[in-house]
Amino acid sequence: MDSITLALRIRRRALEMAMRARASHIASVLSAADILAVLYGGAARLNPQNPDDPGRDRILLSKGHACAGVYAALAETGFFGPGALGTYCADGSALAGHISHRVPGVELSTGSLGHGLPVGVGMALAARRDGLAHRVFVICGDGECDEGSMWEAALIAAHFELSNLVAIVDYNKMQSLGTCENTIRLEPLRTKWEAFGWRALEIDGHDHAALKRAFASPADGRPTVVIAHTVKGKGVPFMENNILWHYRDPQGEDYENALRALEDAEI
């Protein structure tokens, strides 16, 4: 399956999951769907038949509230059957509302923001010291960049020259109840990462070719951050750049209209 098709399937699956579970964060999933599709579609070295393969790349979703997108990606790429997606957020289900390592293919449970990158730094450092060749990808939210733990981790990664570490900022410019600009201004974001000793690549986070180039670009002795400019709610016009859909769940006419928008999308 090509990454464009996978991204559309992730969006459709996540929309249905959010509707059935009456769950939040659909707009956060939609903004990251292309990033997930490129990673799980081949940019990351993964083995669905052996999720614990020692040679696999590690993917951490630090913005754990967007877990429906990862669950959908895992189901679509063969880590488990798509039928399990119907248990999303149900009592006792492994598919919790914030990502859970009980799910095959998930490396780390996250929820409290600012934890994924520090763990990713530890994983990348351990791989370096053990002489292992895999890479660690950490998908972060832009609002998450408000957390001090992010920048502590950034300092440590640069100090140890962790060229096997790739942070991806899903830069949709919105967080929780408002814009990043009005909450804590991030700009100049690229300059900040570079000042911390990282190689910073700034791209369109919905451009699959650009994402593939960024993830495949040779390391140069530094950790890499991919600042992926995205649109909150991408793919559903009435959700795009609309902060209401950070927490609102799609029901009734809203669900039908959103599904129709995705069904009309070209593959």
C-alpha positions as CSV (number, residue, x, y, z in Angstrom):
1,M,0.0,0.0,0.0
2,D,1.4,3.4,-0.9
3,S,1.6,6.1,1.8
4,I,-1.1,8.3,0.2
5,T,-3.6,5.5,0.4
6,L,-2.5,4.6,3.9
7,A,-2.9,8.2,5.1
8,L,-6.5,8.3,3.8
9,R,-7.3,5.0,5.5
10,I,-5.8,6.2,8.8
11,R,-8.1,9.3,8.6
12,R,-11.2,7.3,7.8
13,R,-10.5,4.7,10.5
14,A,-9.7,7.3,13.2
15,L,-12.9,9.2,12.4
16,E,-15.0,6.1,12.9
17,M,-13.1,5.2,16.1
18,A,-13.7,8.7,17.5
19,M,-17.4,8.6,16.6
20,R,-18.0,5.2,18.1
21,A,-16.1,5.9,21.3
22,R,-17.3,9.5,21.6
23,A,-13.6,10.3,21.9
24,S,-11.7,13.6,21.6
25,H,-8.6,14.5,19.6
26,I,-9.7,13.7,16.0
27,A,-8.2,17.0,14.7
28,S,-4.9,16.1,16.2
29,V,-5.0,12.7,14.5
30,L,-5.8,14.3,11.1
31,S,-2.9,16.7,11.3
32,A,-0.4,13.9,11.9
33,A,-1.9,11.3,9.5
34,D,0.5,11.9,6.7
35,I,3.5,11.7,9.0
36,L,2.3,8.4,10.4
37,A,1.5,7.1,6.9
38,V,5.0,7.8,5.7
39,L,6.7,6.3,8.7
40,Y,4.5,3.1,8.9
41,G,4.3,2.9,5.1
42,G,8.0,2.2,4.7
43,A,10.2,5.1,5.9
44,A,10.8,3.3,9.3
45,R,12.1,-0.2,9.3
46,L,9.4,-2.3,11.0
47,N,8.3,-5.9,11.0
48,P,4.6,-6.5,11.6
49,Q,5.1,-10.2,11.9
50,N,7.7,-9.7,14.6
51,P,6.9,-6.4,16.4
52,D,9.7,-7.0,18.9
53,D,12.4,-7.6,16.2
54,P,15.6,-6.2,17.8
55,G,16.6,-4.6,14.5
56,R,13.4,-2.5,14.2
57,D,13.3,1.2,14.2
58,R,11.4,2.7,17.2
59,I,8.5,5.1,16.8
60,L,7.3,6.9,19.8
61,L,4.1,9.0,19.8
62,S,4.9,11.6,22.4
63,K,1.6,13.4,21.7
64,G,-0.2,10.3,23.0
65,H,-3.7,11.8,22.6
66,A,-3.4,11.2,18.8
67,C,-3.2,7.5,19.4
68,A,-6.2,6.6,17.2
69,G,-3.9,7.4,14.2
70,V,-1.2,5.1,15.3
71,Y,-3.7,2.3,16.1
72,A,-5.2,2.7,12.6
73,A,-1.7,2.7,11.0
74,L,-0.8,-0.5,12.9
75,A,-4.0,-2.3,11.9
76,E,-3.6,-1.2,8.3
77,T,0.0,-2.5,8.1
78,G,-0.6,-5.9,9.6
79,F,0.4,-5.6,13.3
80,F,-3.1,-6.7,14.3
81,G,-6.5,-7.2,12.8
82,P,-8.6,-4.1,11.9
83,G,-11.5,-5.5,13.9
84,A,-9.7,-4.6,17.1
85,L,-10.1,-1.0,16.3
86,G,-13.8,-1.3,17.3
87,T,-12.7,-1.7,21.0
88,Y,-11.0,1.8,21.0
89,C,-11.5,3.4,24.4
90,A,-13.7,0.5,25.6
91,D,-13.4,-0.7,29.2
92,G,-10.6,-3.2,29.4
93,S,-9.4,-2.6,25.9
94,A,-5.6,-2.4,25.2
95,L,-6.5,0.4,22.8
96,A,-6.7,3.1,25.4
97,G,-7.5,6.8,24.7
98,H,-3.8,7.7,25.2
99,I,-1.4,5.4,23.5
100,S,-0.6,2.1,25.3
101,H,2.4,-0.2,24.9
102,R,0.0,-3.1,25.5
103,V,-0.8,-2.8,21.7
104,P,1.5,-4.7,19.4
105,G,3.8,-2.3,17.6
106,V,3.6,0.4,20.3
107,E,6.9,1.1,22.1
108,L,5.8,3.5,24.9
109,S,2.7,4.5,26.7
110,T,2.4,8.3,26.7
111,G,-0.2,10.9,27.8
112,S,1.5,13.4,30.0
113,L,3.2,15.6,27.4
114,G,7.0,16.1,27.3
115,H,7.9,12.5,28.1
116,G,8.4,10.9,24.7
117,L,11.5,12.8,23.6
118,P,13.4,12.1,26.9
119,V,12.6,8.4,26.5
120,G,13.6,8.6,22.9
121,V,16.9,10.1,23.8
122,G,17.6,7.2,26.2
123,M,16.7,4.7,23.6
124,A,18.9,6.3,21.0
125,L,21.8,6.5,23.5
126,A,21.4,2.9,24.5
127,A,21.4,1.8,20.8
128,R,24.6,3.8,20.2
129,R,26.3,2.2,23.2
130,D,25.2,-1.2,22.2
131,G,26.4,-0.8,18.6
132,L,22.9,-1.2,17.1
133,A,21.9,0.4,13.8
134,H,18.2,1.2,14.3
135,R,16.8,4.7,14.5
136,V,14.4,6.3,17.0
137,F,11.6,8.5,15.7
138,V,9.6,10.7,18.2
139,I,6.5,12.4,17.0
140,C,5.9,15.5,19.2
141,G,3.2,18.1,19.3
142,D,3.9,21.8,18.9
143,G,2.2,22.7,22.1
144,E,4.3,20.0,23.7
145,C,7.3,22.2,22.9
146,D,6.2,24.4,25.9
147,E,7.5,21.6,28.2
148,G,10.9,22.1,29.8
149,S,11.6,18.4,29.6
150,M,11.6,18.7,25.8
151,W,14.5,21.2,25.9
152,E,16.4,19.2,28.5
153,A,16.2,16.2,26.2
154,A,17.2,18.3,23.3
155,L,20.4,19.5,25.1
156,I,21.3,15.9,26.0
157,A,20.7,14.5,22.5
158,A,23.0,17.2,21.0
159,H,25.6,16.6,23.7
160,F,25.8,12.9,22.8
161,E,25.6,13.6,19.1
162,L,22.7,11.2,18.7
163,S,22.5,11.1,14.9
164,N,20.2,8.0,15.2
165,L,17.4,10.2,16.7
166,V,14.7,12.0,14.7
167,A,12.2,14.3,16.4
168,I,9.2,15.3,14.3
169,V,7.2,18.3,15.4
170,D,3.6,18.2,14.2
171,Y,3.4,21.9,13.8
172,N,-0.3,22.6,13.3
173,K,-0.1,25.9,15.3
174,M,-2.8,25.0,17.7
175,Q,-2.9,23.4,21.2
176,S,-5.7,22.4,23.5
177,L,-7.8,25.6,23.8
178,G,-6.0,28.1,21.6
179,T,-3.2,28.9,19.2
180,C,0.5,28.3,20.0
181,E,1.1,32.0,19.2
182,N,-1.3,33.1,21.9
183,T,-0.3,30.5,24.5
184,I,3.5,30.4,24.4
185,R,5.1,31.8,21.2
186,L,7.4,29.2,19.6
187,E,8.9,31.1,16.8
188,P,11.6,31.2,15.6
189,L,11.2,27.4,16.2
190,R,13.8,26.3,13.7
191,T,16.4,28.7,15.1
192,K,15.7,27.4,18.7
193,W,16.4,23.8,17.7
194,E,19.5,24.8,15.8
195,A,20.7,26.8,18.8
196,F,20.4,23.6,20.9
197,G,22.7,21.8,18.5
198,W,20.2,20.0,16.2
199,R,20.0,19.7,12.5
200,A,16.6,21.2,11.7
201,L,14.6,20.5,8.5
202,E,11.5,22.5,7.9
203,I,8.9,21.0,5.5
204,D,5.3,20.7,4.5
205,G,4.0,18.0,6.8
206,H,1.4,16.9,4.3
207,D,3.9,16.5,1.4
208,H,4.7,12.7,1.4
209,A,7.7,13.2,-0.9
210,A,9.1,15.9,1.4
211,L,8.6,13.7,4.4
212,K,10.3,10.7,2.8
213,R,13.3,12.8,1.8
214,A,13.5,14.2,5.4
215,F,13.4,10.8,7.0
216,A,15.9,9.3,4.5
217,S,18.4,12.2,4.6
218,P,21.8,11.1,5.9
219,A,22.6,11.9,9.5
220,D,25.5,14.4,9.9
221,G,26.6,13.6,13.5
222,R,23.7,15.5,15.1
223,P,20.1,14.6,16.1
224,T,17.6,15.7,13.5
225,V,14.3,17.6,14.1
226,V,11.8,17.7,11.3
227,I,9.5,20.7,11.7
228,A,6.5,19.5,9.8
229,H,4.0,22.4,9.1
230,T,0.6,20.8,9.2
231,V,-3.1,21.8,9.3
232,K,-5.2,20.9,12.4
233,G,-8.0,18.7,11.2
234,K,-6.5,18.2,7.7
235,G,-8.8,16.5,5.2
236,V,-12.1,17.6,6.7
237,P,-12.7,21.2,5.7
238,F,-15.0,22.2,8.6
239,M,-12.5,20.8,11.1
240,E,-9.4,22.5,9.6
241,N,-7.9,25.1,11.8
242,N,-10.9,24.9,14.1
243,I,-9.9,24.6,17.7
244,L,-13.3,23.2,18.7
245,W,-12.2,19.8,17.2
246,H,-9.3,19.3,19.6
247,Y,-11.9,18.0,22.1
248,R,-15.2,17.6,20.3
249,D,-16.2,14.1,19.1
250,P,-17.8,13.7,15.6
251,Q,-21.5,12.7,15.9
252,G,-24.5,12.7,13.7
253,E,-24.4,15.2,10.8
254,D,-20.9,16.2,11.7
255,Y,-19.7,12.6,11.4
256,E,-21.6,12.1,8.1
257,N,-20.2,15.3,6.6
258,A,-16.6,14.5,7.7
259,L,-16.9,10.9,6.3
260,R,-18.2,12.3,3.1
261,A,-15.3,14.7,2.8
262,L,-12.8,11.8,3.3
263,E,-14.7,9.5,0.9
264,D,-14.6,12.2,-1.8
265,A,-10.8,12.6,-1.3
266,E,-8.7,11.4,-4.2
267,I,-6.4,8.5,-3.6
